[in-house]
Amino acid sequence: MEVKINNLSKSKIEIFFELSWQEFSPYLDKAVLEFSERMEFKGFRPGKVPREIVEKEIGQGKILEKAAELAIREKYPKIVIERNLEVIGAPEVEVLKLALKNPFIFRIKVNILPEILLPDYRKIARETPKKEIIVEEKEVEDTLKWLRNSRAKFKDLEREAKDGDLVEIEYQSPQIENGKVYQDRFFLGKGHFLAGFEDNLKGMKKGEEKEFEIDFPKDYYQEELRGKKAKFRVKIIKIQEVELPEINDNFARSLGRFENLESLKKNIK
């Protein structure tokens, strides 16, 4: 892949990407597979519809557009990381060339953090009056809770799911993007989904599938779904229990060179 970066101003750049046909064609395969997984075609299961049928039903143009979307979604963030670009906001994407058996060329314009010349911080530090920093006890306790949560362990469970469990699911609905399969991971009972959705997951076990209907709220953000009844198909992939360590002297020692919990609290302050 060829990449060229031009400065448009102190705070904006443009990036040119050119993928050879050999580099771009795998994204075409991914696009076909994605459409196949979403298609309902008599005689074939989702994901098993032959390529020639997908191309005939969807059209080569839409497949190319989906392949371009997949390529841009993968290549742009990769270049941002590799080149250490400090981008700000959403990029402006422009496809310059998209055709079978040809290189895929696109351009992205995006804002970046301008270079900032800092004053002499040593001089500022010398001249600035020092103030005593007081850390409240609640801030210490909040920090301890954050440290405990960051060291949580997750135990796989074979029992039925219940409130408070961390569940991983696959779900789809004919009313949402033609039955596209989504994956999600969340704590059951915290209101992550529509009202009634999570209630249907309680009591299910790992590997179990279930179909149910729920009503979208009348004020739902997608107008076409407001007040409508939707049928969902859900599969439980994993059920986990969160194990949090006890905040005590042993916990403090596990974090570093702390003799006990009190020394950890002093360090936080």
C-alpha positions in Angstrom: 0.0 0.0 0.0 1.3 3.5 -0.9 0.6 6.3 1.5 1.3 10.0 1.0 0.7 12.7 3.6 0.4 16.4 2.7 0.1 19.4 5.1 -2.8 21.6 4.1 -2.3 24.0 7.1 -0.8 23.9 10.6 -3.8 22.0 11.8 -5.0 20.0 8.8 -3.5 17.3 6.6 -4.6 15.1 3.7 -3.6 11.4 3.3 -3.6 9.6 0.0 -4.0 5.9 0.1 -3.5 3.5 -2.9 -4.1 -0.2 -2.6 -3.1 -2.5 -5.4 -5.8 -4.8 -6.8 -4.1 -7.7 -5.0 -4.3 -5.7 -1.7 -7.9 -4.7 -2.2 -9.4 -7.9 -3.5 -9.6 -9.6 0.1 -11.9 -6.8 1.2 -14.2 -7.7 -1.8 -14.3 -11.2 -0.4 -15.2 -9.9 3.0 -17.9 -7.7 1.6 -19.5 -10.7 -0.3 -19.4 -12.8 2.9 -21.0 -10.0 5.0 -23.8 -9.6 2.5 -24.2 -13.4 2.4 -24.6 -13.6 6.1 -27.4 -11.1 6.0 -29.2 -12.5 3.0 -32.3 -14.7 3.2 -32.3 -16.8 0.1 -34.5 -19.9 -0.3 -32.5 -23.1 -0.1 -29.5 -21.6 1.6 -28.6 -20.8 5.2 -27.3 -17.3 6.1 -23.6 -17.1 5.3 -23.9 -20.0 2.8 -25.4 -18.2 -0.2 -23.0 -18.7 -3.2 -21.0 -15.8 -4.3 -22.5 -15.6 -7.8 -26.0 -15.3 -6.3 -24.9 -12.6 -3.9 -23.3 -10.6 -6.7 -26.5 -11.0 -8.8 -28.9 -10.0 -6.0 -26.8 -7.2 -4.4 -25.0 -5.9 -7.5 -21.3 -5.4 -8.1 -21.5 -1.7 -7.4 -22.8 -2.1 -3.8 -20.3 -4.9 -3.1 -17.4 -2.6 -4.3 -18.7 0.2 -2.1 -18.9 -2.1 1.0 -15.4 -3.4 0.2 -14.1 0.2 0.1 -15.8 0.9 3.4 -14.1 -2.1 5.0 -10.7 -1.2 3.6 -11.0 2.5 4.7 -12.2 1.4 8.2 -9.1 -0.8 8.6 -6.3 1.2 6.8 -7.0 4.7 8.1 -6.7 3.9 11.9 -3.6 1.8 11.2 -1.8 4.7 9.5 -2.8 7.1 12.2 -1.1 4.8 14.8 1.9 4.0 12.7 2.7 7.6 11.8 1.8 8.9 15.3 -0.8 11.4 13.9 -2.7 13.4 16.5 -6.0 13.6 14.7 -9.0 15.5 15.9 -12.6 14.9 14.9 -14.1 12.8 12.1 -12.2 12.5 8.8 -13.4 13.7 5.4 -13.2 10.7 3.1 -13.2 10.9 -0.7 -12.9 7.9 -3.0 -10.9 8.7 -6.0 -10.8 5.4 -7.9 -12.9 2.3 -7.3 -13.2 -0.3 -10.1 -12.7 -4.0 -10.6 -9.2 -5.2 -11.4 -7.9 -1.7 -10.6 -6.0 -0.1 -7.6 -8.3 1.4 -5.0 -7.4 5.0 -4.3 -8.9 7.3 -1.7 -8.1 10.5 0.1 -8.7 11.5 3.7 -8.6 15.1 5.1 -8.5 15.4 8.8 -7.7 18.0 11.5 -4.7 17.5 13.7 -3.3 19.0 16.9 -1.1 22.0 15.9 2.5 22.1 17.2 2.5 24.2 20.4 5.7 25.9 21.6 5.7 25.7 25.4 7.2 28.5 27.5 10.0 27.7 30.0 8.1 25.6 32.5 11.1 25.6 35.0 10.9 29.4 35.2 7.1 29.3 35.7 7.5 26.7 38.4 10.1 28.8 40.3 7.9 31.9 40.1 4.6 30.3 40.9 3.6 30.2 44.7 3.3 26.7 45.9 -0.1 25.7 47.3 -0.9 22.8 49.6 -2.9 20.1 47.8 -5.5 18.5 50.0 -6.9 15.1 48.9 -10.3 14.3 50.4 -10.9 10.9 51.9 -13.6 10.2 49.4 -11.0 10.7 46.6 -8.8 8.1 48.2 -11.7 5.6 48.5 -12.7 6.2 44.9 -9.1 5.5 43.8 -9.0 2.3 45.8 -12.3 1.2 44.2 -10.9 1.9 40.8 -7.7 -0.1 41.6 -9.9 -3.0 42.8 -12.1 -2.9 39.7 -9.0 -2.8 37.4 -7.9 -6.2 39.0 -11.2 -7.9 38.8 -11.2 -11.6 37.7 -13.9 -13.1 35.6 -15.0 -16.7 36.3 -16.8 -18.6 33.6 -20.2 -20.0 34.8 -22.3 -22.9 33.6 -25.4 -22.0 35.6 -28.4 -19.9 34.5 -27.7 -16.2 34.0 -28.9 -13.7 36.6 -28.7 -10.0 37.5 -25.1 -8.9 38.0 -23.6 -11.5 35.7 -21.4 -10.4 32.8 -23.0 -12.0 29.7 -21.7 -12.2 26.1 -24.4 -12.6 23.5 -25.2 -12.8 19.8 -28.5 -11.3 18.7 -30.4 -10.4 15.5 -33.7 -9.1 14.5 -35.4 -9.0 11.0 -36.4 -5.4 11.8 -32.8 -4.3 12.3 -30.5 -4.1 9.3 -32.2 -7.2 7.6 -31.3 -9.5 10.4 -27.6 -8.6 10.8 -25.9 -10.5 13.6 -24.5 -8.4 16.4 -22.3 -9.3 19.4 -22.4 -7.5 22.8 -21.0 -7.9 26.3 -22.6 -6.3 29.3 -23.7 -6.7 32.9 -27.2 -8.2 33.1 -29.9 -6.1 34.7 -28.2 -2.8 34.3 -30.6 -1.5 31.6 -28.1 -1.9 28.7 -30.8 -2.8 26.2 -34.5 -2.0 25.6 -36.9 -2.5 28.4 -37.8 -6.2 28.5 -34.8 -7.4 26.5 -32.6 -8.3 29.4 -35.5 -9.9 31.3 -35.7 -12.5 28.6 -32.0 -13.5 29.1 -32.4 -14.3 32.8 -32.5 -18.0 33.3 -30.7 -18.8 30.0 -27.5 -20.9 30.0 -24.3 -20.8 27.9 -25.0 -22.0 24.3 -28.8 -21.7 24.7 -30.8 -19.8 22.1 -34.1 -18.0 22.5 -36.6 -16.1 20.4 -38.9 -13.4 21.8 -40.7 -10.2 20.9 -40.5 -6.7 22.6 -41.9 -3.3 21.8 -39.8 -0.4 20.8 -40.6 2.8 22.9 -42.8 5.4 21.2 -39.9 7.9 21.6 -37.2 5.6 20.2 -34.4 7.5 18.4 -35.0 5.6 15.1 -38.3 6.9 13.8 -39.1 3.9 11.7 -39.0 1.6 14.8 -41.0 3.8 17.2 -43.8 1.9 18.8 -43.1 -1.2 16.6 -42.9 -4.8 17.8 -39.7 -6.5 17.0 -38.7 -10.2 17.0 -35.3 -11.0 18.5 -33.2 -14.2 18.3 -30.5 -14.4 21.0 -27.8 -16.8 21.8 -25.8 -16.8 25.1 -22.1 -17.1 24.3 -20.6 -16.8 27.7 -21.8 -16.1 31.3 -19.2 -14.8 33.8 -19.1 -13.8 37.4 -17.0 -10.9 38.5 -14.6 -11.6 41.4 -13.3 -8.4 43.1 -10.3 -8.6 45.5 -10.8 -7.5 49.1 -9.2 -4.1 49.9 -6.7 -5.0 52.6 -3.0 -5.2 53.4 -2.5 -8.1 51.0 -4.2 -6.1 48.2 -1.9 -3.2 48.8 1.2 -5.4 48.7 0.1 -6.8 45.4 0.2 -3.4 43.8 3.9 -2.7 44.5 6.2 -1.9 47.3 3.6 -1.1 49.9 3.9 -2.4 53.5 0.2 -2.3 54.2 -3.1 -0.6 53.2 -2.2 2.5 55.1 1.0 3.1 53.2 -0.9 2.7 49.9 -3.4 5.4 51.1 -0.6 7.7 51.9 0.9 7.2 48.5 -2.5 8.0 46.9 -2.7 11.3 48.9 
